[in-house]
Amino acid sequence: MPMWKSINYFPSLLDTKEDNFGFSDLLPFSCTHGKGLSVSEDATSVWIEASVPGLKQEDVDLSISESKLWIRGERSEQKEDKKRKYYRKASYSYSYCVNLPETVDQQSEPKATYENGIVQIVFPKKQGAEPKKIALKQS
């Protein structure tokens, strides 16, 4: 096998998208690992950002199913200039899935924005979703 082909021949362990090695239910957020996905939270909200370069806002589809947020998008384009003997065909496709934590208030409408190839979704947390403190006593 030529050296240049062997670089991308073996999939990265981090790119295993289907089942996260059988532990997808134990992972707090990700059900589909993607290199352009980030999840963070503060005291009142859960923030999800997905990178979708090459897509326009109308090419992106957001949906929630069974406590999972799906971010999908697809677009293709063709350019041809017969005078210059130039032809280009490109397609862009992204799919991300995030398990929403139990602290997310799914009854409230999330805020979703798109800017410069970045989709940002902000979910409010449920009231009283702070973790319960446990006192540690010396035995």
Residue, then its C-alpha position, 0 to 999 in steps of 0.5 A: m500500500p502506498m504511504w499516502k494511502s496508509i495515513n487515512y486507511f485506519p479509522s481513528l478510534l475517536d471517529t467511531k460514530e455508531d456506538n461509542f464502543g457500546f458505552s453511548d448510554l454512559l456518556p453524558f452528552s455525545c451519541t455521535h462524536g464529531k470533530g466539529l461539535s462542542v458541548s458546554e454548560d453553565a448554571t442555567s443553560v446547556w450550550i451546543e455548537a456544531s461546525v457546518p462549513g460550506l452550508k447555508q442556514e437553509d441547508v441545516d436541519l435541527s430536530i429532537s427525538e427521544s432526548k437526542l438533538w440531531i443536527r444535519g445538513e447537506r448541500s452540493e454545488q456544480k460550477e462549469d466554465k466551458k471556455r476555460k474547460y473548468y468543471r467543479k462538483a462539490s458536496y458537503s454533508y454533516s450529521y451530529c447527535v447529542n444526548l440531552p442531559e436530564t437537566v435540560d428543560q425539553q418543554s422550553e423552546p431552545k434558542a438556535t442561531y446560525e452564523n458563519g458556518i456555526v450552529q449554536i443551540v442553547f437549552p435552558k436547564k430545569q428549575g432546581a437542576e443543581p446537583k444535590k450536595i452530600a455531606l462527608k463525615q469522618s468515620 
